[in-house]
Amino acid sequence: MPRYDVPTVPENITVHLGPPDSNAANVTLSFPDYIKNVASSEIYPTWPEASLRANIYAQITFALNRVFTEWYRSRGYDFDITSSTQYDQAFVNGREIFDNISRIVDEVFNNYVVRQGSIEPLFTQFCNGTTVTCDGLSQWGTVTLANRGFTPYEMLQNYYGDDINIVRNAPVAPYVPSYPGTPFGIGSSGNEVRTIQVELNRIGNNYPAIPKIMPANGLYGEATAEAVRVFQGVFGLPQTGVVNKATWYQIKFIFAAVKGLAELTGEGLRPSEVEQTFPEQLSKGDYGQPVRSLQYYLNVIAYFNPEIPDTAADGVFGEATEQQVLAFERFYGLTPDGIVDFRTWQLIQDIYNNILDGLPEGYEAGAAALYPGYNITPGMANDDVRELQTYLNVIGRNYRDIPEIPVTGFFGAETENAVRVFQELFGLDVTGVVGAPTWDAIAREYNFIKFGVQRP
């Protein structure tokens, strides 16, 4: 799951037993056990319970901020946090844990502090308040406040401001790196694309050479590729226009820096910035363009594999589509649950692309080609665009609203307009981008006009 989705509490956390660049060991332990160790190392078990709770909230939230922003992992480290109080909070490997602290942590380890209107765990800076002072929580100061009758929440407000909330009972899940796992570029689509579009747009406020991507719609076109190339140039990466692991984490690092996500007074991460515009999984009851895309891919696979049933590409994930998914999962060695998660979707696309790669040259025999397996977007220039323009011109002879366009192989404004008109006429989402459902509809109409039949 992307790091900038709704935060979760990691089951485990990896601690570097020294400053970041030191040649020290790492230790991995459960998140509650880590907080128990920190609390037992940072504060005294004899303090009032209200004081202990306020400090533990701050320690939990500080650690979650490090995990959520991938503060160290985005810099290439293989740990989440250090044991150095110069950078993080105290951790003494193997130390004794105090019983009352253990009890409190077991109760509140998945509660954390946020700034109102933001979603990231607040960077809850703190210090002891005697030998060291800071803008955040004073550990010894909480004792004074507790003795004056302050509740833990009132103490946190005292140090971090009135505009804070405590998120309670946050979900606990295994740590999953935010990088999707494979490089992506022009033709890709999904929440990971929208994530880097939003982040690059914000980074561009501080680095104006990086062009804005409008709209940030999760579709990776030439505008996104150009913004990525400029970003890569500014920060010393190969200017490929493709987001690989190094580019992904450099974007994360710079985004966190310009947003101040690891600062007490940072601007925060707004819900609109992490909006998920693409479904994370598809299952029975879903509908719309993502389901149409799924059905197209599976129907092509079914055409070449008789073990997979065919179904209507109607955009509705009903019983027939569920059975199709189950058959696919069984045949290709996945656990058959009828749910299309990331792993299933990746395998579907891999099998589809293998089919495309195995087709002989000229297999179309004059009919429309199969969908090339990626979104065709404005700014592209290749033979697939040339085919698209040819199909649209043939269709346009029967549908006068579709303008004739030059067959150049370049996806410019005229081609985008023709695509939009087609999409509106045929009841598709009007995006100007040619994904599987739009290509399928264009191919079917082209085949019908040319031959009076449609490709299965």
C-alpha positions in Angstrom: 0.0 0.0 0.0 1.4 3.4 -0.8 2.9 5.2 2.1 0.6 8.2 1.6 -2.5 6.2 2.0 -4.3 6.2 5.4 -1.5 5.5 7.9 -1.3 2.1 9.5 0.7 0.9 12.5 3.5 -1.5 11.4 3.5 -4.9 12.9 7.3 -4.6 13.2 9.9 -1.8 13.1 13.6 -2.0 12.3 15.9 0.0 14.6 19.5 1.0 13.7 21.5 0.8 16.9 23.4 4.0 16.4 23.5 7.2 14.2 22.3 6.7 10.6 25.7 6.4 9.0 27.3 4.3 11.7 28.4 0.7 11.2 25.9 -0.5 13.8 23.6 -3.5 13.8 19.9 -3.4 13.0 17.3 -5.1 15.2 13.7 -5.8 14.2 11.0 -6.1 16.8 7.3 -5.6 17.2 6.1 -2.0 17.2 4.6 -2.2 20.7 7.8 -3.8 22.1 9.8 -0.9 20.5 7.6 1.7 22.2 7.9 -0.1 25.5 11.7 0.0 25.2 11.7 3.7 24.2 9.3 4.7 27.0 11.4 2.7 29.6 14.5 4.4 28.3 13.2 7.9 28.0 10.9 8.5 31.1 10.6 7.3 34.7 7.9 4.7 35.7 7.3 6.6 38.9 5.9 9.6 37.1 2.1 10.3 37.3 0.2 8.0 34.8 -1.2 11.0 32.9 2.4 12.2 32.3 3.4 8.7 31.2 0.5 8.5 28.7 1.3 11.9 27.2 4.9 11.0 26.7 4.0 7.6 25.2 1.6 9.2 22.7 4.4 11.5 21.6 6.9 8.5 21.3 4.4 6.4 19.3 3.6 9.3 16.9 7.2 10.3 16.4 8.1 6.7 15.4 5.0 6.4 13.1 6.1 9.7 11.4 9.4 8.1 10.6 7.8 5.0 9.2 5.0 6.8 7.3 7.3 9.3 5.6 9.9 6.5 4.9 12.3 9.0 6.3 15.3 6.7 6.3 14.2 4.2 3.7 13.7 6.9 1.1 17.4 7.7 1.6 18.5 4.2 0.9 18.8 2.9 4.5 17.5 -0.5 5.4 15.9 0.6 8.7 13.0 2.7 9.9 14.5 4.6 12.8 17.7 4.9 14.8 18.5 4.6 18.5 20.4 7.9 18.5 18.7 10.7 20.5 20.6 13.1 18.2 18.2 12.0 15.4 15.4 10.0 17.0 14.5 8.6 20.4 16.3 6.4 22.9 16.3 2.7 22.4 18.5 0.3 24.5 18.5 -3.2 23.0 17.6 -5.9 25.5 16.8 -3.5 28.4 14.3 -4.2 31.2 10.7 -3.0 30.5 8.7 -1.5 33.4 5.3 -3.2 34.0 3.2 -0.1 34.2 4.7 1.3 31.0 4.1 -2.1 29.3 0.5 -2.0 30.3 -0.1 1.5 29.0 1.6 0.7 25.7 -0.4 -2.4 25.1 -3.5 -0.2 25.5 -2.5 2.8 23.3 0.2 1.6 20.8 -2.1 2.1 17.8 -3.2 5.6 18.8 -1.3 8.7 17.5 -1.5 12.4 17.2 -2.4 14.3 14.0 -2.8 18.0 13.1 -6.4 18.7 12.3 -6.9 18.6 8.5 -3.8 16.5 8.0 -3.4 12.8 7.9 0.2 12.1 8.6 1.3 11.2 12.2 2.6 14.6 13.5 6.3 15.0 14.0 5.9 15.1 17.8 9.3 16.5 18.7 10.1 16.3 22.4 13.0 16.8 24.8 13.6 16.4 28.5 12.9 20.0 29.3 15.8 20.4 31.8 19.2 20.0 30.1 17.6 20.2 26.7 14.7 22.4 25.6 12.8 22.4 22.3 9.6 23.6 20.6 7.8 20.4 21.4 6.9 18.4 24.4 8.9 18.8 27.7 9.1 15.4 29.3 9.7 16.8 32.8 7.2 19.5 32.1 4.5 16.9 31.7 5.0 15.9 35.4 4.3 19.5 36.5 1.2 19.6 34.3 0.0 16.2 35.6 0.3 17.4 39.1 -1.8 20.4 38.1 -4.6 18.0 36.9 -4.0 18.1 33.2 -5.2 15.1 31.2 -2.8 13.5 28.6 -4.7 15.2 25.7 -4.5 18.6 27.4 -0.8 18.2 27.9 -0.4 17.3 24.2 -2.5 20.4 23.3 -0.3 22.5 25.6 2.8 21.5 23.6 1.6 20.9 20.1 -1.4 23.3 19.9 -5.1 23.2 20.2 -5.6 22.0 16.6 -4.6 18.4 17.2 -6.6 15.1 17.3 -5.8 11.7 18.5 -6.4 8.9 16.0 -7.5 5.9 18.0 -7.4 2.1 17.1 -5.5 2.6 13.9 -5.2 -0.6 11.8 -2.1 -2.7 12.3 -0.5 -4.2 9.2 2.8 -5.5 7.9 5.2 -2.9 6.6 4.9 -2.6 2.8 7.3 -0.3 0.9 5.5 2.4 -1.0 7.4 1.7 -4.3 5.1 -0.4 -6.5 7.8 -2.9 -7.3 8.4 -2.3 -11.0 9.3 0.9 -13.0 6.5 2.7 -14.7 6.2 5.3 -17.4 4.2 6.5 -20.4 1.1 4.4 -20.8 0.9 3.4 -17.2 -2.1 4.3 -15.0 -3.1 3.9 -11.4 -2.8 5.4 -7.9 1.0 5.3 -8.0 0.9 7.5 -11.1 -1.4 10.0 -9.4 0.8 9.9 -6.3 3.9 11.1 -8.2 1.9 13.6 -10.2 0.6 15.3 -7.0 4.0 15.1 -5.4 5.8 16.6 -8.4 3.3 19.4 -8.6 4.0 20.3 -5.0 7.7 20.0 -5.5 7.4 22.3 -8.5 6.3 25.1 -6.2 9.9 25.1 -4.7 11.6 24.0 -8.0 9.8 26.0 -10.7 11.7 24.3 -13.5 9.6 21.2 -13.0 6.5 21.7 -15.1 3.0 21.2 -13.6 1.0 18.1 -14.5 -2.6 19.1 -15.2 -4.7 17.2 -14.4 -3.2 14.9 -11.9 -5.5 12.1 -13.0 -3.3 9.0 -12.6 -2.7 8.6 -16.4 1.0 8.7 -17.3 1.3 10.8 -20.5 4.0 12.9 -22.0 3.4 15.8 -19.6 4.1 13.5 -16.6 7.1 12.0 -18.4 8.5 15.5 -19.0 8.0 16.5 -15.3 9.8 13.3 -14.3 12.7 14.0 -16.7 13.1 17.5 -15.4 13.0 16.3 -11.8 15.6 13.6 -12.6 17.8 16.3 -14.1 17.5 18.7 -11.2 18.4 15.9 -8.7 21.1 14.2 -10.6 19.3 11.1 -11.8 19.4 9.6 -15.3 16.7 11.5 -17.3 14.7 8.6 -18.6 11.2 9.9 -17.9 10.5 6.5 -16.2 9.9 6.2 -12.5 12.2 3.5 -11.1 12.9 2.8 -7.5 15.6 5.5 -7.2 13.4 8.2 -8.8 10.3 7.1 -6.7 12.2 7.5 -3.4 13.9 10.7 -4.4 10.5 12.1 -5.1 9.3 10.9 -1.7 12.4 12.4 0.0 12.0 15.9 -1.7 8.2 15.9 -1.2 8.5 15.2 2.5 11.2 17.9 2.7 9.2 20.7 1.0 6.0 19.8 2.8 7.8 19.7 6.2 6.2 16.3 7.0 9.0 15.6 9.5 8.8 19.0 11.1 6.6 20.1 13.9 5.4 23.1 12.0 5.2 21.5 8.5 2.2 22.2 6.2 0.9 18.7 6.5 -0.5 16.2 4.1 -4.1 16.9 3.1 -6.7 14.2 2.4 -7.1 15.5 -1.2 -3.4 14.7 -1.8 -3.8 11.0 -1.0 -7.2 10.5 -2.7 -7.3 7.1 -4.4 -8.8 7.5 -7.8 -8.3 3.9 -8.9 -9.7 0.9 -7.1 -7.1 -1.1 -5.1 -8.9 -4.3 -6.0 -12.0 -5.4 -8.0 -14.6 -7.9 -6.8 -18.2 -8.9 -7.3 -20.5 -5.8 -7.2 -18.0 -3.4 -8.7 -18.7 -1.6 -12.0 -17.3 1.0 -14.4 -14.3 1.5 -16.6 -11.8 -0.5 -14.4 -14.1 -3.5 -14.7 -14.4 -3.0 -18.5 -10.6 -3.1 -18.7 -10.5 -6.3 -16.7 -13.1 -7.9 -18.8 -11.3 -7.0 -22.0 -8.0 -8.5 -20.9 -9.6 -11.7 -19.6 -11.7 -12.1 -22.8 -8.6 -11.9 -24.9 -6.9 -14.4 -22.7 -10.0 -16.6 -22.9 -9.9 -16.4 -26.8 -6.5 -18.1 -26.6 -7.1 -20.3 -23.5 -10.3 -22.5 -23.6 -10.0 -23.1 -19.8 -11.0 -19.4 -19.3 -14.7 -18.6 -20.0 -15.7 -15.6 -22.1 -18.0 -13.0 -20.7 -19.8 -9.8 -21.8 -17.6 -6.7 -21.4 -20.4 -4.7 -19.9 -18.4 -3.0 -17.0 -20.3 -5.0 -14.3 -18.5 -7.4 -12.1 -21.2 -10.0 -11.7 -21.4 -13.7 -11.4 -20.0 -14.4 -14.9 -16.9 -12.1 -14.4 -16.3 -13.7 -11.0 -16.3 -17.2 -12.5 -13.9 -15.9 -15.2 -11.6 -14.5 -12.5 -11.8 -17.8 -10.5 -10.9 -19.8 -13.7 -8.0 -17.6 -14.4 -6.7 -17.8 -10.8 -7.0 -21.6 -10.8 -5.3 -22.1 -14.1 -2.4 -19.8 -13.4 -1.7 -20.9 -9.8 -3.2 -18.2 -7.7 -5.5 -18.8 -4.7 -9.0 -18.8 -6.2 -11.0 -16.1 -4.4 -12.6 -14.2 -7.3 -10.9 -11.0 -6.2 -8.6 -9.0 -8.5 -6.0 -7.6 -6.2 -2.6 -6.1 -7.3 -0.9 -9.5 -7.7 -3.8 -10.9 -9.8 -4.0 -7.8 -12.0 -0.2 -7.9 -12.6 -0.4 -11.5 -13.7 -3.4 -10.8 -16.0 -1.4 -8.1 -17.7 1.7 -10.3 -17.9 -0.3 -13.1 -19.6 -1.9 -10.7 -22.0 1.4 -9.2 -23.0 2.8 -12.6 -23.5 0.0 -13.3 -25.9 0.7 -10.1 -27.8 4.4 -10.9 -28.0 3.6 -14.4 -29.4 1.3 -13.2 -32.2 2.8 -13.4 -35.7 3.4 -10.3 -37.7 0.3 -9.4 -39.8 -2.0 -11.5 -37.6 -4.7 -8.7 -37.9 -5.3 -9.6 -41.6 -6.8 -6.1 -42.1 -8.8 -6.1 -39.0 -8.1 -3.9 -36.0 -5.2 -5.0 -33.8 -5.5 -6.0 -30.2 -5.1 -3.4 -27.6 -1.3 -2.7 -27.2 -1.4 -3.2 -23.4 -0.8 0.4 -22.3 -2.7 3.7 -22.2 -2.2 5.7 -25.4 -2.0 9.4 -24.3 -1.5 12.8 -25.8 2.1 13.5 -26.7 2.9 9.9 -27.8 4.3 9.1 -31.2 4.4 5.5 -32.5 2.8 3.0 -34.8 0.0 2.3 -32.3 -1.0 5.9 -32.6 -0.9 5.7 -36.4 -3.2 2.6 -36.2 -5.6 4.5 -33.8 -5.8 7.4 -36.2 -6.5 5.1 -39.1 -9.4 3.4 -37.2 -10.9 6.7 -36.1 -10.9 8.1 -39.7 -12.7 5.0 -41.0 -15.3 5.3 -38.2 -15.6 9.0 -38.8 -17.0 8.3 -42.3 -20.0 6.8 -40.6 -20.1 9.2 -37.7 -19.8 12.8 -39.0 -19.3 14.1 -35.4 -15.9 12.4 -35.4 -13.5 14.8 -37.3 -11.0 13.5 -39.9 -7.5 13.6 -38.5 -4.0 13.4 -40.2 -2.5 9.9 -39.9 0.9 11.0 -38.6 1.6 8.6 -35.7 1.7 11.6 -33.3 -1.1 11.9 -30.7 -1.7 15.7 -30.9 -4.7 17.9 -30.1 -6.7 16.8 -33.2 -6.4 13.1 -32.3 -7.3 13.8 -28.7 -10.4 15.7 -29.8 -11.4 12.8 -32.1 -10.9 10.3 -29.2 -13.1 12.5 -26.9 -15.9 12.7 -29.5 -15.8 8.9 -29.9 -15.9 8.3 -26.2 -18.9 10.6 -25.8 -20.7 9.0 -28.7 -20.1 5.5 -27.4 -20.8 6.1 -23.7 -17.3 5.8 -22.4 -15.5 8.0 -19.9 -14.5 11.1 -21.8 -10.8 11.4 -20.9 -9.0 11.8 -24.3 -6.8 8.8 -23.3 -7.2 5.4 -25.0 -7.2 2.6 -22.5 -8.4 -0.9 -23.1 -12.2 -0.1 -23.1 -11.8 2.7 -25.6 -9.5 0.7 -27.9 -11.9 -2.2 -27.7 -14.8 -0.1 -28.7 -12.9 1.6 -31.5 -11.6 -1.8 -32.8 -15.1 -3.4 -32.7 -16.7 -0.4 -34.6 -13.8 -0.4 -37.1 -14.2 -4.2 -37.7 -17.9 -3.9 -38.1 -17.6 -1.1 -40.7 -14.9 -2.8 -42.7 -16.1 -6.4 -42.5 -19.5 -6.5 -41.0 -18.1 -8.6 -38.1 -16.5 -7.8 -34.8 -13.4 -9.4 -33.4 -14.3 -11.7 -30.4 
